[in-house]
Amino acid sequence: IIIALLGLALVLVVMTRNIAKYENHLTTGDTVLLALAPVDPRGFMQGDYMTLSYALERDVFAALNRDLGSYPTNEDGYVIIALDNNKVAQFVRLAANNQTANQPKNLATNEMAIHYRIRNGAMQLATNAFFFQEGHGEAFEAAEYGLFRVNDKGEPLLTNLVDDDFEVISSKND
């Protein structure tokens, strides 16, 4: 019984630590809008979530001189973006891949580094799905941007979807 209780206490401590980490990320991260890339409308809405793809992914593959989805190696790096007046991310360049876990330094005041991963030809820039309450999918069809909070490590965390008027989309039935 003591081992079980110690195991339970350890699990609770780890879960609480992870929750605190994500709460800190949400409150202290920089706000960034990433443009959503078109997705096949027949597969766009699937139950209670929306499949997401980002225009920035195509920019990264273009900078690597590869076609989207045909990059066979595994790679990590940072994409440098510039924020416009609406906080929409615009591709600037890729950071030199120096095989370190450190975020690029010496960025301009309107620039930010976002971490990306390529695994088996697929880009992992941010989450690839947005979940919402069942039956509220129609409200999110107007989504043009993903609203992210980016921490000091360049990790984006999706908070909301935004329409072309830069308004956060709400699933409330008004």
Solvent accessible surface area in square Angstrom, and as a share of the most:
residue,aa,sasa,rsa
1,I,173,0.88
2,I,130,0.66
3,I,151,0.77
4,A,70,0.55
5,L,106,0.53
6,L,117,0.58
7,G,33,0.32
8,L,100,0.50
9,A,48,0.37
10,L,116,0.58
11,V,77,0.44
12,L,97,0.48
13,V,96,0.55
14,V,72,0.42
15,M,106,0.47
16,T,87,0.51
17,R,177,0.64
18,N,60,0.31
19,I,104,0.53
20,A,59,0.46
21,K,114,0.49
22,Y,105,0.40
23,E,93,0.42
24,N,89,0.46
25,H,13,0.06
26,L,61,0.30
27,T,95,0.55
28,T,95,0.55
29,G,4,0.04
30,D,80,0.42
31,T,38,0.22
32,V,0,0.00
33,L,10,0.05
34,L,1,0.01
35,A,34,0.27
36,L,29,0.15
37,A,5,0.04
38,P,110,0.69
39,V,40,0.23
40,D,68,0.35
41,P,113,0.71
42,R,210,0.77
43,G,24,0.23
44,F,39,0.16
45,M,53,0.24
46,Q,81,0.36
47,G,68,0.66
48,D,61,0.31
49,Y,63,0.24
50,M,0,0.00
51,T,42,0.24
52,L,10,0.05
53,S,27,0.17
54,Y,1,0.01
55,A,37,0.29
56,L,10,0.05
57,E,21,0.09
58,R,107,0.39
59,D,54,0.28
60,V,0,0.00
61,F,3,0.01
62,A,68,0.53
63,A,47,0.36
64,L,38,0.19
65,N,135,0.69
66,R,116,0.42
67,D,107,0.55
68,L,90,0.45
69,G,50,0.48
70,S,63,0.41
71,Y,23,0.09
72,P,94,0.59
73,T,75,0.43
74,N,97,0.50
75,E,30,0.13
76,D,54,0.28
77,G,9,0.09
78,Y,23,0.09
79,V,0,0.00
80,I,1,0.01
81,I,0,0.00
82,A,19,0.15
83,L,35,0.17
84,D,60,0.31
85,N,158,0.81
86,N,73,0.37
87,K,95,0.40
88,V,8,0.05
89,A,12,0.09
90,Q,88,0.39
91,F,63,0.26
92,V,58,0.34
93,R,99,0.36
94,L,39,0.19
95,A,21,0.16
96,A,94,0.73
97,N,75,0.39
98,N,97,0.50
99,Q,154,0.68
100,T,71,0.41
101,A,98,0.76
102,N,103,0.53
103,Q,38,0.17
104,P,33,0.21
105,K,151,0.64
106,N,152,0.78
107,L,49,0.25
108,A,54,0.42
109,T,151,0.88
110,N,76,0.39
111,E,34,0.15
112,M,21,0.09
113,A,0,0.00
114,I,0,0.00
115,H,35,0.16
116,Y,6,0.02
117,R,90,0.33
118,I,0,0.00
119,R,78,0.28
120,N,131,0.67
121,G,6,0.05
122,A,55,0.42
123,M,23,0.10
124,Q,80,0.35
125,L,3,0.02
126,A,23,0.18
127,T,57,0.33
128,N,106,0.55
129,A,15,0.12
130,F,29,0.12
131,F,142,0.59
132,F,23,0.09
133,Q,125,0.56
134,E,135,0.61
135,G,74,0.71
136,H,29,0.13
137,G,12,0.11
138,E,144,0.64
139,A,41,0.32
140,F,9,0.04
141,E,102,0.46
142,A,58,0.45
143,A,11,0.09
144,E,82,0.37
145,Y,37,0.14
146,G,0,0.00
147,L,30,0.15
148,F,1,0.00
149,R,65,0.24
150,V,3,0.02
151,N,31,0.16
152,D,121,0.63
153,K,128,0.54
154,G,0,0.00
155,E,76,0.34
156,P,25,0.16
157,L,45,0.23
158,L,32,0.16
159,T,43,0.25
160,N,52,0.27
161,L,0,0.00
162,V,4,0.02
163,D,28,0.14
164,D,94,0.49
165,D,102,0.53
166,F,77,0.32
167,E,106,0.48
168,V,78,0.45
169,I,20,0.10
170,S,63,0.41
171,S,30,0.19
172,K,155,0.66
173,N,132,0.68
174,D,175,0.91
